[in-house]
Amino acid sequence: MITLNNVALEYTPSQPVLKDVSFSLPRGSFHFLTGASGAGKSTLLSLLSLRLRATRGRLHMFDEDVTFLSRELLPRYRRRIGIVQQDFGLLEHLTVAQNVALPLKIAGESPSHIMPKVKELLEWVELKDYYDAKPSILSGGQKQRVGIARAVINKPDVLLADEPTGNLDSDLAVKFMYLFEALNQWGTTILFATHDEHLISKFNYPVLKLRHGRVLPG
């Protein structure tokens, strides 16, 4: 499903954030990604979400080389990827429901099919009373839940989660892990970046460690 071969990425010459990164994520797998703050976890997830391009090396996804996709082809692949961002990435001018519905709307699903799915998911994430609210009135934890709901609503082929439980209490974090597990059982390949060693210890999934710009097995 995802293979990186000797991938490097640098924002400024001679200062690589990632260097010689090589690993594979089989289709339908679930991996944790760990590493110290500043190790490059968010950069790696941005690379895999096709928002950044590698400086060198090759990236294969969906059985194709996507290292240097043209701008015209990028949306086709990005629609298959769900992203949970640390900064939430919500659109402030849209309501909670509209933010969650966005992936389905972009995919061309009819409104009559979209809204029942949005309502069901908002109830599950305990935000049914915020259906018509704007993100500006939400707490950090509530914004995180909206971001998670938006990322999973269309059951993407790949889910990239950047500290998705960082703003949630421990009980809610575990609840959302069960949501991610269900999504994984439906066939979604998941890479879950986290500092939460307690959470990692509760779930028996392989761990990739990002250290000094390289990914090491756990």
Secondary structure, DSSP 8 states (H G I E B T S, - for coil): -EEEEEEEEEEETTEEEEEEEEEEE-TT-EEEEE--TTSSHHHHHHHHTTSS--SEEEEEETTEE-TT--TTTHHHHHTTEEEE-TT----TTS-HHHHHHHHHHHTT--HHHHHHHHHHHHHHTT-GGGTT--GGGS-HHHHHHHHHHHHHTT--SEEEEESTTTTS-HHHHHHHHHHHHHHHHTT-EEEEE---HHHHHHS---EEEEETTEEEE-
